[in-house]
């Protein structure tokens, strides 16, 4: 079952269960996907739909935005709003691939560096692009950048 079908099935399930919080988040996801499809139609001028990789990128962006919002709410003392953001993150993460742990990330970085024959910091862009292709949605690329840099400097 592709990601779009899973989202639609989850939306129907949330409607039947009258789970308004979950339904609200699923509708947010659907709206973000529709917005991206409309933008893609404008760029390409065709009816091409988004693939799973595109959907994962959208979901990853949503998680990152919600994390930033939750942090801002916590700093502002709005704990109920921070909790709402955390609940949304939990729903969105259900549809993302499993996050890799630190050991798996280190192994993926080492493998990618050796596969590409990367030897200097100038190869960092190529390594990061390849990691994004191979492991979309499975790691935080902001944190991985530091690992790649350290690996290429030594």
Secondary structure, DSSP 8 states (H G I E B T S, - for coil): --HHHHHHHHHHHHHHHT-HHHHHHHHHHHHHHHHHHHHHHHHH-S-----HHHHHHHHHHHHHHHHHHHHHHHHTT-HHHHHHHHHHHHHHHTTS-----HHHHHHHHHHHHHHHT--SGGGHHHHHHHHHHHTTTTS-HHHHHHHHHHHHH-
